[in-house]
Amino acid sequence: MTRNPILKVLSLIRAHRVQALLMGGQACVFYGAAEFSRDTDLAILASSENLARLKKAVGDLQAQVIAMPPFEAKYLRKGHAIYFRSDTREYRK
């Protein structure tokens, strides 16, 4: 089990071979900065195959969409963000 919730997200993204770029506060933390962040910001390649892999990873996280637009490629290609929430308390032991 991965105890750090951010590492859990990243390990599932990697396990599902999602093409993504880590951004924001967690990217800073990953590279050694002292910034604290509890979310994970990813830029996702909006191809059909990649989004299918992402949906599987999100399912494994038991994450749910918490803001609109719908989780569809046409919105991602327009530059919209899709927000998910996953209860990762089980990984904070």
Backbone atoms as SQL, in Angstrom:
CREATE TABLE atoms (id INTEGER PRIMARY KEY, chain TEXT, resi INTEGER, resn TEXT, atom TEXT, x REAL, y REAL, z REAL);
INSERT INTO atoms VALUES
  (1, 'A', 1, 'MET', 'N', 0.839, -1.178, 0.000),
  (2, 'A', 1, 'MET', 'CA', 0.000, 0.000, 0.000),
  (3, 'A', 1, 'MET', 'C', 0.884, 1.240, 0.000),
  (4, 'A', 2, 'THR', 'N', 0.513, 2.234, -0.788),
  (5, 'A', 2, 'THR', 'CA', 1.210, 3.510, -0.818),
  (6, 'A', 2, 'THR', 'C', 0.588, 4.397, 0.244),
  (7, 'A', 3, 'ARG', 'N', 1.382, 4.855, 1.207),
  (8, 'A', 3, 'ARG', 'CA', 0.839, 5.626, 2.315),
  (9, 'A', 3, 'ARG', 'C', 0.565, 7.089, 1.948),
  (10, 'A', 4, 'ASN', 'N', 1.322, 7.665, 1.078),
  (11, 'A', 4, 'ASN', 'CA', 1.145, 9.050, 0.680),
  (12, 'A', 4, 'ASN', 'C', 0.050, 9.112, -0.387),
  (13, 'A', 5, 'PRO', 'N', -1.031, 9.909, -0.169),
  (14, 'A', 5, 'PRO', 'CA', -2.121, 9.931, -1.151),
  (15, 'A', 5, 'PRO', 'C', -1.689, 10.438, -2.525),
  (16, 'A', 6, 'ILE', 'N', -0.765, 11.369, -2.570),
  (17, 'A', 6, 'ILE', 'CA', -0.301, 11.877, -3.864),
  (18, 'A', 6, 'ILE', 'C', 0.464, 10.779, -4.605),
  (19, 'A', 7, 'LEU', 'N', 1.286, 10.036, -3.883),
  (20, 'A', 7, 'LEU', 'CA', 2.009, 8.931, -4.515),
  (21, 'A', 7, 'LEU', 'C', 1.045, 7.860, -5.011),
  (22, 'A', 8, 'LYS', 'N', -0.070, 7.668, -4.316),
  (23, 'A', 8, 'LYS', 'CA', -1.088, 6.712, -4.762),
  (24, 'A', 8, 'LYS', 'C', -1.657, 7.156, -6.110),
  (25, 'A', 9, 'VAL', 'N', -1.995, 8.439, -6.210),
  (26, 'A', 9, 'VAL', 'CA', -2.522, 8.974, -7.470),
  (27, 'A', 9, 'VAL', 'C', -1.501, 8.777, -8.581),
  (28, 'A', 10, 'LEU', 'N', -0.263, 9.183, -8.323),
  (29, 'A', 10, 'LEU', 'CA', 0.774, 9.090, -9.358),
  (30, 'A', 10, 'LEU', 'C', 1.077, 7.648, -9.730),
  (31, 'A', 11, 'SER', 'N', 1.060, 6.738, -8.749),
  (32, 'A', 11, 'SER', 'CA', 1.353, 5.336, -9.070),
  (33, 'A', 11, 'SER', 'C', 0.247, 4.738, -9.935),
  (34, 'A', 12, 'LEU', 'N', -1.013, 5.113, -9.695),
  (35, 'A', 12, 'LEU', 'CA', -2.099, 4.596, -10.535),
  (36, 'A', 12, 'LEU', 'C', -2.074, 5.217, -11.924),
  (37, 'A', 13, 'ILE', 'N', -1.728, 6.492, -12.010),
  (38, 'A', 13, 'ILE', 'CA', -1.587, 7.132, -13.323),
  (39, 'A', 13, 'ILE', 'C', -0.510, 6.396, -14.128),
  (40, 'A', 14, 'ARG', 'N', 0.591, 6.087, -13.464),
  (41, 'A', 14, 'ARG', 'CA', 1.682, 5.376, -14.139),
  (42, 'A', 14, 'ARG', 'C', 1.284, 3.939, -14.479),
  (43, 'A', 15, 'ALA', 'N', 0.644, 3.254, -13.530),
  (44, 'A', 15, 'ALA', 'CA', 0.251, 1.858, -13.756),
  (45, 'A', 15, 'ALA', 'C', -0.696, 1.722, -14.946),
  (46, 'A', 16, 'HIS', 'N', -1.532, 2.727, -15.153),
  (47, 'A', 16, 'HIS', 'CA', -2.480, 2.695, -16.269),
  (48, 'A', 16, 'HIS', 'C', -1.905, 3.323, -17.535),
  (49, 'A', 17, 'ARG', 'N', -0.624, 3.706, -17.478),
  (50, 'A', 17, 'ARG', 'CA', 0.094, 4.270, -18.626),
  (51, 'A', 17, 'ARG', 'C', -0.594, 5.516, -19.186),
  (52, 'A', 18, 'VAL', 'N', -1.140, 6.342, -18.270),
  (53, 'A', 18, 'VAL', 'CA', -1.763, 7.596, -18.680),
  (54, 'A', 18, 'VAL', 'C', -0.651, 8.583, -19.021),
  (55, 'A', 19, 'GLN', 'N', -0.756, 9.203, -20.197),
  (56, 'A', 19, 'GLN', 'CA', 0.225, 10.215, -20.574),
  (57, 'A', 19, 'GLN', 'C', -0.194, 11.524, -19.926),
  (58, 'A', 20, 'ALA', 'N', 0.614, 11.962, -18.939),
  (59, 'A', 20, 'ALA', 'CA', 0.266, 13.132, -18.150),
  (60, 'A', 20, 'ALA', 'C', 1.529, 13.867, -17.720),
  (61, 'A', 21, 'LEU', 'N', 1.359, 15.148, -17.421),
  (62, 'A', 21, 'LEU', 'CA', 2.441, 15.986, -16.929),
  (63, 'A', 21, 'LEU', 'C', 2.057, 16.479, -15.544),
  (64, 'A', 22, 'LEU', 'N', 2.868, 16.187, -14.539),
  (65, 'A', 22, 'LEU', 'CA', 2.633, 16.665, -13.181),
  (66, 'A', 22, 'LEU', 'C', 2.940, 18.152, -13.131),
  (67, 'A', 23, 'MET', 'N', 2.010, 18.928, -12.581),
  (68, 'A', 23, 'MET', 'CA', 2.153, 20.385, -12.546),
  (69, 'A', 23, 'MET', 'C', 1.829, 20.894, -11.139),
  (70, 'A', 24, 'GLY', 'N', 1.952, 22.183, -10.942),
  (71, 'A', 24, 'GLY', 'CA', 1.499, 22.840, -9.721),
  (72, 'A', 24, 'GLY', 'C', 2.352, 22.513, -8.508),
  (73, 'A', 25, 'GLY', 'N', 1.718, 22.614, -7.349),
  (74, 'A', 25, 'GLY', 'CA', 2.405, 22.445, -6.072),
  (75, 'A', 25, 'GLY', 'C', 3.075, 21.101, -5.900),
  (76, 'A', 26, 'GLN', 'N', 2.425, 20.023, -6.336),
  (77, 'A', 26, 'GLN', 'CA', 3.026, 18.698, -6.173),
  (78, 'A', 26, 'GLN', 'C', 4.245, 18.523, -7.051),
  (79, 'A', 27, 'ALA', 'N', 4.290, 19.163, -8.203),
  (80, 'A', 27, 'ALA', 'CA', 5.500, 19.120, -9.024),
  (81, 'A', 27, 'ALA', 'C', 6.641, 19.794, -8.280),
  (82, 'A', 28, 'CYS', 'N', 6.344, 20.911, -7.617),
  (83, 'A', 28, 'CYS', 'CA', 7.370, 21.603, -6.818),
  (84, 'A', 28, 'CYS', 'C', 7.865, 20.711, -5.694),
  (85, 'A', 29, 'VAL', 'N', 6.929, 20.068, -4.994),
  (86, 'A', 29, 'VAL', 'CA', 7.304, 19.172, -3.897),
  (87, 'A', 29, 'VAL', 'C', 8.142, 18.014, -4.418),
  (88, 'A', 30, 'PHE', 'N', 7.716, 17.426, -5.528),
  (89, 'A', 30, 'PHE', 'CA', 8.425, 16.294, -6.116),
  (90, 'A', 30, 'PHE', 'C', 9.877, 16.649, -6.426),
  (91, 'A', 31, 'TYR', 'N', 10.102, 17.881, -6.870),
  (92, 'A', 31, 'TYR', 'CA', 11.454, 18.309, -7.221),
  (93, 'A', 31, 'TYR', 'C', 12.197, 18.970, -6.076),
  (94, 'A', 32, 'GLY', 'N', 11.637, 18.899, -4.854),
  (95, 'A', 32, 'GLY', 'CA', 12.387, 19.314, -3.677),
  (96, 'A', 32, 'GLY', 'C', 12.018, 20.647, -3.071),
  (97, 'A', 33, 'ALA', 'N', 11.041, 21.351, -3.586),
  (98, 'A', 33, 'ALA', 'CA', 10.640, 22.628, -2.995),
  (99, 'A', 33, 'ALA', 'C', 9.871, 22.382, -1.697),
  (100, 'A', 34, 'ALA', 'N', 9.820, 23.363, -0.864),
  (101, 'A', 34, 'ALA', 'CA', 9.167, 23.234, 0.437),
  (102, 'A', 34, 'ALA', 'C', 7.687, 23.602, 0.387),
  (103, 'A', 35, 'GLU', 'N', 7.118, 23.748, -0.792),
  (104, 'A', 35, 'GLU', 'CA', 5.710, 24.107, -0.921),
  (105, 'A', 35, 'GLU', 'C', 4.840, 22.929, -0.518),
  (106, 'A', 36, 'PHE', 'N', 3.717, 23.220, 0.156),
  (107, 'A', 36, 'PHE', 'CA', 2.799, 22.168, 0.591),
  (108, 'A', 36, 'PHE', 'C', 1.526, 22.229, -0.238),
  (109, 'A', 37, 'SER', 'N', 1.109, 21.113, -0.738),
  (110, 'A', 37, 'SER', 'CA', -0.108, 21.041, -1.538),
  (111, 'A', 37, 'SER', 'C', -0.767, 19.694, -1.292),
  (112, 'A', 38, 'ARG', 'N', -2.088, 19.689, -1.239),
  (113, 'A', 38, 'ARG', 'CA', -2.817, 18.437, -1.018),
  (114, 'A', 38, 'ARG', 'C', -3.523, 17.928, -2.267),
  (115, 'A', 39, 'ASP', 'N', -3.341, 18.621, -3.374),
  (116, 'A', 39, 'ASP', 'CA', -3.972, 18.159, -4.600),
  (117, 'A', 39, 'ASP', 'C', -2.919, 17.802, -5.624),
  (118, 'A', 40, 'THR', 'N', -3.353, 17.182, -6.688),
  (119, 'A', 40, 'THR', 'CA', -2.457, 16.805, -7.771),
  (120, 'A', 40, 'THR', 'C', -2.988, 17.426, -9.054),
  (121, 'A', 41, 'ASP', 'N', -2.156, 18.234, -9.692),
  (122, 'A', 41, 'ASP', 'CA', -2.531, 18.882, -10.949),
  (123, 'A', 41, 'ASP', 'C', -1.809, 18.168, -12.085),
  (124, 'A', 42, 'LEU', 'N', -2.585, 17.690, -13.046),
  (125, 'A', 42, 'LEU', 'CA', -2.018, 16.970, -14.179),
  (126, 'A', 42, 'LEU', 'C', -2.536, 17.563, -15.481),
  (127, 'A', 43, 'ALA', 'N', -1.669, 17.717, -16.442),
  (128, 'A', 43, 'ALA', 'CA', -2.079, 18.016, -17.809),
  (129, 'A', 43, 'ALA', 'C', -2.141, 16.670, -18.515),
  (130, 'A', 44, 'ILE', 'N', -3.282, 16.370, -19.125),
  (131, 'A', 44, 'ILE', 'CA', -3.540, 15.056, -19.695),
  (132, 'A', 44, 'ILE', 'C', -3.625, 15.158, -21.219),
  (133, 'A', 45, 'LEU', 'N', -2.962, 14.255, -21.916),
  (134, 'A', 45, 'LEU', 'CA', -3.110, 14.159, -23.355),
  (135, 'A', 45, 'LEU', 'C', -4.555, 13.730, -23.649),
  (136, 'A', 46, 'ALA', 'N', -5.284, 14.518, -24.429),
  (137, 'A', 46, 'ALA', 'CA', -6.717, 14.284, -24.639),
  (138, 'A', 46, 'ALA', 'C', -6.995, 13.373, -25.828),
  (139, 'A', 47, 'SER', 'N', -6.240, 12.278, -25.947),
  (140, 'A', 47, 'SER', 'CA', -6.553, 11.290, -26.979),
  (141, 'A', 47, 'SER', 'C', -7.569, 10.294, -26.415),
  (142, 'A', 48, 'SER', 'N', -8.314, 9.653, -27.272),
  (143, 'A', 48, 'SER', 'CA', -9.320, 8.679, -26.826),
  (144, 'A', 48, 'SER', 'C', -8.698, 7.573, -25.992),
  (145, 'A', 49, 'GLU', 'N', -7.572, 7.054, -26.459),
  (146, 'A', 49, 'GLU', 'CA', -6.909, 5.952, -25.748),
  (147, 'A', 49, 'GLU', 'C', -6.417, 6.400, -24.373),
  (148, 'A', 50, 'ASN', 'N', -5.818, 7.585, -24.305),
  (149, 'A', 50, 'ASN', 'CA', -5.286, 8.078, -23.044),
  (150, 'A', 50, 'ASN', 'C', -6.405, 8.377, -22.050),
  (151, 'A', 51, 'LEU', 'N', -7.512, 8.941, -22.535),
  (152, 'A', 51, 'LEU', 'CA', -8.637, 9.226, -21.647),
  (153, 'A', 51, 'LEU', 'C', -9.281, 7.941, -21.136),
  (154, 'A', 52, 'ALA', 'N', -9.292, 6.892, -21.938),
  (155, 'A', 52, 'ALA', 'CA', -9.802, 5.596, -21.467),
  (156, 'A', 52, 'ALA', 'C', -8.933, 5.063, -20.340),
  (157, 'A', 53, 'ARG', 'N', -7.611, 5.204, -20.480),
  (158, 'A', 53, 'ARG', 'CA', -6.703, 4.769, -19.408),
  (159, 'A', 53, 'ARG', 'C', -6.902, 5.622, -18.156),
  (160, 'A', 54, 'LEU', 'N', -7.092, 6.924, -18.347),
  (161, 'A', 54, 'LEU', 'CA', -7.316, 7.814, -17.206),
  (162, 'A', 54, 'LEU', 'C', -8.599, 7.443, -16.472),
  (163, 'A', 55, 'LYS', 'N', -9.653, 7.136, -17.215),
  (164, 'A', 55, 'LYS', 'CA', -10.910, 6.752, -16.575),
  (165, 'A', 55, 'LYS', 'C', -10.737, 5.499, -15.717),
  (166, 'A', 56, 'LYS', 'N', -9.915, 4.555, -16.178),
  (167, 'A', 56, 'LYS', 'CA', -9.650, 3.358, -15.373),
  (168, 'A', 56, 'LYS', 'C', -8.875, 3.715, -14.107),
  (169, 'A', 57, 'ALA', 'N', -7.887, 4.589, -14.234),
  (170, 'A', 57, 'ALA', 'CA', -7.108, 5.018, -13.065),
  (171, 'A', 57, 'ALA', 'C', -7.997, 5.755, -12.070),
  (172, 'A', 58, 'VAL', 'N', -8.857, 6.635, -12.564),
  (173, 'A', 58, 'VAL', 'CA', -9.782, 7.380, -11.702),
  (174, 'A', 58, 'VAL', 'C', -10.741, 6.409, -11.012),
  (175, 'A', 59, 'GLY', 'N', -11.168, 5.383, -11.724),
  (176, 'A', 59, 'GLY', 'CA', -12.026, 4.358, -11.127),
  (177, 'A', 59, 'GLY', 'C', -11.316, 3.613, -10.009),
  (178, 'A', 60, 'ASP', 'N', -10.046, 3.284, -10.217),
  (179, 'A', 60, 'ASP', 'CA', -9.274, 2.605, -9.173),
  (180, 'A', 60, 'ASP', 'C', -9.108, 3.479, -7.938),
  (181, 'A', 61, 'LEU', 'N', -9.064, 4.791, -8.133),
  (182, 'A', 61, 'LEU', 'CA', -8.974, 5.728, -7.006),
  (183, 'A', 61, 'LEU', 'C', -10.330, 5.940, -6.336),
  (184, 'A', 62, 'GLN', 'N', -11.381, 5.412, -6.941),
  (185, 'A', 62, 'GLN', 'CA', -12.750, 5.641, -6.491),
  (186, 'A', 62, 'GLN', 'C', -13.032, 7.144, -6.419),
  (187, 'A', 63, 'ALA', 'N', -12.493, 7.872, -7.401),
  (188, 'A', 63, 'ALA', 'CA', -12.671, 9.318, -7.464),
  (189, 'A', 63, 'ALA', 'C', -13.947, 9.644, -8.221),
  (190, 'A', 64, 'GLN', 'N', -14.506, 10.794, -7.900),
  (191, 'A', 64, 'GLN', 'CA', -15.723, 11.225, -8.560),
  (192, 'A', 64, 'GLN', 'C', -15.546, 12.644, -9.076),
  (193, 'A', 65, 'VAL', 'N', -16.162, 12.928, -10.222),
  (194, 'A', 65, 'VAL', 'CA', -16.135, 14.274, -10.769),
  (195, 'A', 65, 'VAL', 'C', -16.877, 15.182, -9.794),
  (196, 'A', 66, 'ILE', 'N', -16.248, 16.333, -9.442),
  (197, 'A', 66, 'ILE', 'CA', -16.888, 17.244, -8.500),
  (198, 'A', 66, 'ILE', 'C', -17.226, 18.589, -9.129),
  (199, 'A', 67, 'ALA', 'N', -16.861, 18.795, -10.373),
  (200, 'A', 67, 'ALA', 'CA', -17.181, 20.046, -11.058),
  (201, 'A', 67, 'ALA', 'C', -17.377, 19.754, -12.534),
  (202, 'A', 68, 'MET', 'N', -18.124, 20.579, -13.175),
  (203, 'A', 68, 'MET', 'CA', -18.380, 20.422, -14.600),
  (204, 'A', 68, 'MET', 'C', -17.233, 21.022, -15.381),
  (205, 'A', 69, 'PRO', 'N', -16.994, 20.678, -16.580),
  (206, 'A', 69, 'PRO', 'CA', -17.843, 19.999, -17.558),
  (207, 'A', 69, 'PRO', 'C', -17.744, 18.485, -17.412),
  (208, 'A', 70, 'PRO', 'N', -18.521, 17.758, -18.209),
  (209, 'A', 70, 'PRO', 'CA', -18.429, 16.296, -18.192),
  (210, 'A', 70, 'PRO', 'C', -17.025, 15.824, -18.589),
  (211, 'A', 71, 'PHE', 'N', -16.678, 14.628, -18.196),
  (212, 'A', 71, 'PHE', 'CA', -15.370, 14.032, -18.478),
  (213, 'A', 71, 'PHE', 'C', -15.379, 13.545, -19.917),
  (214, 'A', 72, 'GLU', 'N', -15.186, 14.476, -20.854),
  (215, 'A', 72, 'GLU', 'CA', -15.190, 14.148, -22.274),
  (216, 'A', 72, 'GLU', 'C', -14.053, 14.874, -22.978),
  (217, 'A', 73, 'ALA', 'N', -13.508, 14.245, -23.997),
  (218, 'A', 73, 'ALA', 'CA', -12.360, 14.796, -24.726),
  (219, 'A', 73, 'ALA', 'C', -12.650, 16.167, -25.322),
  (220, 'A', 74, 'LYS', 'N', -13.869, 16.396, -25.813),
  (221, 'A', 74, 'LYS', 'CA', -14.158, 17.672, -26.473),
  (222, 'A', 74, 'LYS', 'C', -13.971, 18.850, -25.523),
  (223, 'A', 75, 'TYR', 'N', -14.238, 18.679, -24.239),
  (224, 'A', 75, 'TYR', 'CA', -14.045, 19.762, -23.276),
  (225, 'A', 75, 'TYR', 'C', -12.562, 19.937, -22.932),
  (226, 'A', 76, 'LEU', 'N', -11.856, 18.830, -22.816),
  (227, 'A', 76, 'LEU', 'CA', -10.422, 18.915, -22.534),
  (228, 'A', 76, 'LEU', 'C', -9.681, 19.572, -23.689),
  (229, 'A', 77, 'ARG', 'N', -10.069, 19.263, -24.907),
  (230, 'A', 77, 'ARG', 'CA', -9.423, 19.871, -26.071),
  (231, 'A', 77, 'ARG', 'C', -9.671, 21.378, -26.152),
  (232, 'A', 78, 'LYS', 'N', -10.740, 21.840, -25.540),
  (233, 'A', 78, 'LYS', 'CA', -11.023, 23.276, -25.493),
  (234, 'A', 78, 'LYS', 'C', -10.277, 23.961, -24.344),
  (235, 'A', 79, 'GLY', 'N', -9.584, 23.176, -23.523),
  (236, 'A', 79, 'GLY', 'CA', -8.814, 23.755, -22.424),
  (237, 'A', 79, 'GLY', 'C', -9.519, 23.762, -21.082),
  (238, 'A', 80, 'HIS', 'N', -10.698, 23.135, -21.000),
  (239, 'A', 80, 'HIS', 'CA', -11.415, 23.073, -19.735),
  (240, 'A', 80, 'HIS', 'C', -10.745, 22.078, -18.787),
  (241, 'A', 81, 'ALA', 'N', -10.889, 22.322, -17.511),
  (242, 'A', 81, 'ALA', 'CA', -10.370, 21.403, -16.499),
  (243, 'A', 81, 'ALA', 'C', -11.521, 20.547, -15.977),
  (244, 'A', 82, 'ILE', 'N', -11.184, 19.350, -15.558),
  (245, 'A', 82, 'ILE', 'CA', -12.156, 18.461, -14.926),
  (246, 'A', 82, 'ILE', 'C', -11.603, 18.122, -13.552),
  (247, 'A', 83, 'TYR', 'N', -12.425, 18.280, -12.537),
  (248, 'A', 83, 'TYR', 'CA', -11.985, 18.105, -11.157),
  (249, 'A', 83, 'TYR', 'C', -12.560, 16.828, -10.570),
  (250, 'A', 84, 'PHE', 'N', -11.694, 16.087, -9.865),
  (251, 'A', 84, 'PHE', 'CA', -12.089, 14.848, -9.215),
  (252, 'A', 84, 'PHE', 'C', -11.744, 14.937, -7.738),
  (253, 'A', 85, 'ARG', 'N', -12.478, 14.218, -6.949),
  (254, 'A', 85, 'ARG', 'CA', -12.149, 14.087, -5.529),
  (255, 'A', 85, 'ARG', 'C', -12.106, 12.604, -5.201),
  (256, 'A', 86, 'SER', 'N', -11.072, 12.234, -4.472),
  (257, 'A', 86, 'SER', 'CA', -10.917, 10.860, -4.029),
  (258, 'A', 86, 'SER', 'C', -10.621, 10.882, -2.538),
  (259, 'A', 87, 'ASP', 'N', -11.303, 10.063, -1.779),
  (260, 'A', 87, 'ASP', 'CA', -11.050, 9.987, -0.345),
  (261, 'A', 87, 'ASP', 'C', -9.819, 9.125, -0.131),
  (262, 'A', 88, 'THR', 'N', -8.694, 9.767, 0.137),
  (263, 'A', 88, 'THR', 'CA', -7.430, 9.053, 0.286),
  (264, 'A', 88, 'THR', 'C', -7.011, 8.932, 1.741),
  (265, 'A', 89, 'ARG', 'N', -7.952, 9.117, 2.671),
  (266, 'A', 89, 'ARG', 'CA', -7.600, 9.023, 4.095),
  (267, 'A', 89, 'ARG', 'C', -7.005, 7.680, 4.458),
  (268, 'A', 90, 'GLU', 'N', -7.411, 6.615, 3.769),
  (269, 'A', 90, 'GLU', 'CA', -6.885, 5.286, 4.076),
  (270, 'A', 90, 'GLU', 'C', -5.376, 5.199, 3.834),
  (271, 'A', 91, 'TYR', 'N', -4.821, 6.108, 3.037),
  (272, 'A', 91, 'TYR', 'CA', -3.395, 6.082, 2.737),
  (273, 'A', 91, 'TYR', 'C', -2.580, 6.943, 3.683),
  (274, 'A', 92, 'ARG', 'N', -3.221, 7.611, 4.624),
  (275, 'A', 92, 'ARG', 'CA', -2.525, 8.523, 5.546),
  (276, 'A', 92, 'ARG', 'C', -2.306, 7.874, 6.897),
  (277, 'A', 93, 'LYS', 'N', -1.655, 6.769, 6.935),
  (278, 'A', 93, 'LYS', 'CA', -1.418, 6.066, 8.199),
  (279, 'A', 93, 'LYS', 'C', -0.029, 6.305, 8.698);
